[in-house]
Amino acid sequence: MNTVLRQELIKFNNLVDTIKSTLVDVQKAIKGLVLMSSELEEVFLSMSIGTVPVTWSKRSYPSLKSLASYINDLLDRLAFFQDWIDHDAPTVFWISGFFFTQSFLTGVLQNYARKNKIPIDRLDFQFEVTQFETDVKTTPSYGVYIRGLYLEGARWNRQLQEIDESEPKIMFDLLPVMWLKPGIKAEFIIEYVYHCPVYKTSERRGVLATTGHSSNFVLYILLPTHVDESHWIKRGVACLCQLDD
């Protein structure tokens, strides 16, 4: 996972450098020390109304948060990776904190493929929602634990261990820690599950990057259900890596 970590750090460092440099330049422009360019003016006006400047968004991970929430979220992400650097890989990965979530997932499959000498194109994930709400003391025997997924349009029934109808006036349910278990997909038995799409933001749409990955859609996770899958499709049930607030 060192390659994944290094790629993430490069992206976050570029973002932080962009934020720092534009803030310094805006301060200089306000004092009349440099010309207030259209780019700096956009940064200044966006900050004045509490939105994320376009200049930052171009270097950033997808986010629909307000400026204050965005900064708090960014600080949480930086703290997550700093802890990873200082204390090695965590027992539970905060999947919402990644710049390129798909690269992290591919890294997990690659590690399993190398260890078991299996071609990666034969592998996929099985999913198990655990009893742990936020943290686990030890790492799994294989695969990874993840946290940070919000279920929208339904809730996770902790007694029945399946998706269920949402509680009144509660739009989102933070899923417990999930175990991603790599395996040979041809051997999977798939029944009584809902193929739940996972998105980075509530926008639920994106564009294909040069890597072939969507800028918003991450993957499908399979969640147990005792009703037909169409029931949840009609409700638009999905998982989000982050909320808008």
Rosetta blueprint (number, residue, H / E / L):
1 M L
2 N H
3 T H
4 V H
5 L H
6 R H
7 Q H
8 E H
9 L H
10 I H
11 K H
12 F H
13 N H
14 N H
15 L H
16 V H
17 D H
18 T H
19 I H
20 K H
21 S H
22 T H
23 L H
24 V H
25 D H
26 V H
27 Q H
28 K H
29 A H
30 I H
31 K L
32 G L
33 L L
34 V L
35 L L
36 M L
37 S L
38 S H
39 E H
40 L H
41 E H
42 E H
43 V H
44 F H
45 L H
46 S H
47 M H
48 S H
49 I L
50 G L
51 T L
52 V L
53 P L
54 V H
55 T H
56 W H
57 S H
58 K L
59 R L
60 S L
61 Y L
62 P L
63 S L
64 L L
65 K L
66 S L
67 L H
68 A H
69 S H
70 Y H
71 I H
72 N H
73 D H
74 L H
75 L H
76 D H
77 R H
78 L H
79 A H
80 F H
81 F H
82 Q H
83 D H
84 W H
85 I H
86 D H
87 H H
88 D L
89 A L
90 P L
91 T L
92 V E
93 F E
94 W E
95 I H
96 S H
97 G H
98 F L
99 F L
100 F L
101 T H
102 Q H
103 S H
104 F H
105 L H
106 T H
107 G H
108 V H
109 L H
110 Q H
111 N H
112 Y H
113 A H
114 R H
115 K H
116 N H
117 K L
118 I L
119 P L
120 I H
121 D H
122 R H
123 L E
124 D E
125 F E
126 Q E
127 F E
128 E E
129 V E
130 T L
131 Q L
132 F L
133 E L
134 T L
135 D L
136 V L
137 K L
138 T L
139 T L
140 P L
141 S L
142 Y L
143 G L
144 V E
145 Y E
146 I E
147 R E
148 G L
149 L L
150 Y E
151 L E
152 E E
153 G L
154 A L
155 R E
156 W E
157 N E
158 R L
159 Q L
160 L L
161 Q L
162 E E
163 I E
164 D E
165 E L
166 S L
167 E L
168 P L
169 K L
170 I L
171 M L
172 F E
173 D E
174 L E
175 L L
176 P L
177 V L
178 M E
179 W E
180 L E
181 K E
182 P E
183 G E
184 I E
185 K H
186 A H
187 E H
188 F L
189 I L
190 I L
191 E L
192 Y L
193 V E
194 Y E
195 H E
196 C E
197 P E
198 V E
199 Y E
200 K L
201 T L
202 S L
203 E L
204 R L
205 R L
206 G L
207 V L
208 L E
209 A L
210 T L
211 T L
212 G L
213 H L
214 S E
215 S L
216 N L
217 F E
218 V E
219 L E
220 Y E
221 I E
222 L E
223 L E
224 P E
225 T L
226 H L
227 V L
228 D L
229 E H
230 S H
231 H H
232 W H
233 I H
234 K H
235 R L
236 G L
237 V L
238 A E
239 C E
240 L E
241 C L
242 Q L
243 L L
244 D L
245 D L
